[in-house]
C-alpha cells in the first residue's frame, strides 16, 4: 500500500484460496503468466519438465479468473513463461476471463 493505492504481487505460483480475499478490490494485481503448451515448443523442454515448470506458474485463465473474482482494477503481467511467448496471445487469453485493464509490465514502469 502506498499513496492511497493497493498493489498485490502474487509472483510465481498458481492461485491459492487466499489470493482472492487478499487481492479483493486492489488497484493492481501482479502475476507471472504461463502458457504451458508453448514450453516444449519455445524453450525445448521435455513434456515432463514442461509439466513441472507449468506447475510453478499461474495459467492465463487462472489469472483472469482471480482478477475478476477479486475485482481488481488492473492486471500487470510480468515474467512470461516461456520467456518468448507471444505477448499479445498472453493478454488475449487473460482477457477471456477478465474485462479490466491488462498491462504487460516492464522494468521501471509507472502507473
N, C-alpha and C positions, 0 to 999 in steps of 0.2 A: 504494500500500500504506500502510495506517495502522491502528493499533490491532489488528493481527493479522488484518485483512481486506483483501481484494483486490477492487478495482473497476476494470473495464476500460471506458474511454469510447471507443466506436467512432465516435460522432458521425455526421455526414453521410457518404454514400457507401455503396456496396454492399460486401458482404463480399469479402475477398480471401483467398487461400490462407494468408496469415499470421495471419488473425484467430483461427481456431480454436485453433492452438497457443498463441497469446498469451493467449487467454481461458481456457485449459484449467483447470477447477476453480475459477475465480474466484467470489467470493461474489456479485458483481453484474456485469451487462453492460448498459451504457447505449447504446441505439441510437435513431436517428431513423427511425420507420417511414413508409412511403409507401403510399398506396392509389392507384396510377396511374389507375385507371378513374374516379376521382372528381375529378381535377384539372380537367378541362374543365367538368364539371358545377358544382363548388363555387366555383371561382375564375375561371371564364370564360376560361381559356386556350384557345388553338387546339390541335388534336391534335398538331401539330408541336412546339409549346412544351411541351406536357404530356409528350411523349416525352423532351425534353431535361431537364426538371425531374425526372422519374422516374429518369432515368439517373444522377442525383447523389444518390439516396437508396436505402436498402435496402427491399425489399418485405417485407411482413409474413411471408410464407412463408420468405424468406431469414433473417430474424431468428430465427424459431422454430427453423429447422434449425441455424443456427450455435450457438444456445444449447444445443440438445440435443447436438450433436456436441462442444461444449466442456464439457459437463456443468457449467454454471454454476448457482449457487444461485437466482438470480432474474434476470429481465429488467426493466430500467427503461426505459420508453418516454418519449421526450421529443421535442418539436418535430415534432408530427404534420404530415404533408404529404398533402393540403392541410390548412391550419390548422383548418378546420371539419369535418374528417372525424369521423364518429361514433365516439367513444372506445370504446364497447362493441364496435363492429364490429372495430376495430383489435385489441383484446385477444382477441376471439374468433378472428380469423384467425391471430394469433401462436400461440394455444393449440392450434391444429390440428397444430402441429409441435413444441410444447414443453409438457411436462406440469408444469413447475415454476411457481413464483410469478411472476406478471406484474403490474407496478406501473406506473401512469401517473404519471410524475414531475411534481412541482410545485416551484416555486421555494421554496427554504429547507426542503424536506422532508428528514427524517432517518429513518434506518432502524436 
